[in-house]
Amino acid sequence: MSGMRISKQNINTENDAPAAPNPRLLKAGEKQYSTFSDLRPVDTYNTKVINADLLPELHDPTHKQGTFKVDKNTGEITQKRNGALAVSFYLRSAFAAIEEVHVESSCSQLSSITVNFDHEQSDRMVEGNASKKGATFYSNKLITRFKRGMPKRGLFLQEQPRFMVTLEDSVDGSLHANIIMRHHPEDERAIREMLKVEAKDDNNAVSLKTEYELWLDAAPGAELWQLNEMERDEYPELCSYPLLGTNKHGQKRFYRMTPVDSGMADYMSKELNNLLRSLSAGTRLSMDSETKKRAAEIYKERYKVLSR
């Protein structure tokens, strides 16, 4: 976890004395449920675990898509546009719904996908049709294609994916889609090809990743805080940064490759409160019906507990 300092521990080599639980880990575990977080933020884009003090800002289920901004250093709610983390507890709930299926399946892949569109295709999505526009229009096209396959090319899926998608503005005025998808591993090639239908004519228009670089704030040579032996086994993601490289800021830092996690939901939240091309009917967020249903259930379950 980027910047997270765990209480310094002596490595326990005694076999006859069980290690005492780390109180900071216990506290973090308590926050896990209440903030919809799996405690593995996408540091490449975001920041630390959301402060529990933000729980009063949890939106009522009738306004579940609302987001708020959190200062990346202090964890406080802020109006800043830069250096702030966008948080949507509803999108975290949607990720939890997708991850449930991923964890319960014996054969599953969780992917983070980016699809870039040209201006013509972007305009087509914004215009949509009489009833669906924006992300809803796009996701419906994907759902239909995933179900029917592409028979002329011999492309069919073994399982129907579970996914959520957001549309965001690109620097050239077009749109791009960010997608979190749970799918069968052997369907990856077919899914890539199906996503290319709307993508612009570019070899790099569709990017699919199953892991990302998670950077540690501490510079080489700095004191590294350690977990005791039991905690290292239970929380390997908090203490394993085996690789040394140069981050996006040109700094030498340690990093590790880590699977797609709930921090991607935060990253996908950053433009949710903005209208799509000034059209109130143009949605930025959509997902398949099963994910939408389960996400709403998870959100209401958390809200009910926290509002007691």
LINPE-V845636 format. One record per backbone hydrogen bond with DSSP energy under -1.0 kcal/mol. NH is the residue of the N-H (numbers start at 1). CO is the residue of the C=O. If there is no record, write none. Layout:
[[NH & CO] [NH & CO]]
This chain:
[[4 & 1] [26 & 22] [27 & 23] [28 & 24] [29 & 25] [30 & 26] [31 & 27] [32 & 28] [35 & 31] [36 & 33] [37 & 32] [43 & 41] [45 & 42] [46 & 42] [54 & 51] [55 & 52] [57 & 54] [58 & 55] [63 & 60] [66 & 63] [68 & 87] [70 & 85] [71 & 76] [72 & 83] [75 & 71] [78 & 69] [85 & 70] [87 & 68] [92 & 88] [93 & 89] [94 & 90] [95 & 91] [96 & 92] [97 & 93] [98 & 94] [99 & 95] [100 & 96] [101 & 97] [102 & 98] [103 & 99] [104 & 100] [105 & 101] [109 & 183] [111 & 181] [112 & 209] [113 & 179] [114 & 207] [115 & 177] [116 & 205] [117 & 175] [122 & 118] [123 & 119] [124 & 120] [125 & 121] [126 & 122] [127 & 123] [128 & 124] [129 & 132] [134 & 125] [135 & 283] [136 & 133] [138 & 134] [139 & 135] [140 & 136] [141 & 137] [142 & 138] [143 & 139] [144 & 140] [145 & 141] [146 & 142] [147 & 143] [148 & 144] [149 & 145] [150 & 155] [153 & 150] [154 & 151] [155 & 150] [162 & 182] [164 & 180] [165 & 286] [166 & 178] [167 & 284] [168 & 176] [170 & 174] [173 & 170] [176 & 168] [177 & 115] [178 & 166] [179 & 113] [180 & 164] [181 & 111] [182 & 162] [183 & 109] [187 & 184] [188 & 185] [191 & 187] [192 & 188] [193 & 189] [194 & 190] [195 & 191] [200 & 116] [202 & 200] [205 & 202] [207 & 114] [209 & 112] [212 & 258] [214 & 256] [216 & 254] [222 & 219] [232 & 228] [233 & 229] [234 & 230] [235 & 231] [238 & 235] [239 & 236] [240 & 236] [243 & 255] [245 & 253] [247 & 251] [250 & 247] [253 & 245] [255 & 243] [256 & 214] [258 & 212] [260 & 210] [264 & 261] [265 & 262] [266 & 262] [267 & 263] [268 & 264] [269 & 266] [270 & 267] [272 & 269] [274 & 271] [279 & 276] [282 & 279] [286 & 165] [288 & 163] [292 & 288] [293 & 289] [294 & 290] [295 & 291] [296 & 292] [297 & 293] [298 & 294] [299 & 295] [300 & 296] [301 & 297] [302 & 298] [303 & 299] [304 & 300] [305 & 301] [306 & 302] [307 & 303]]
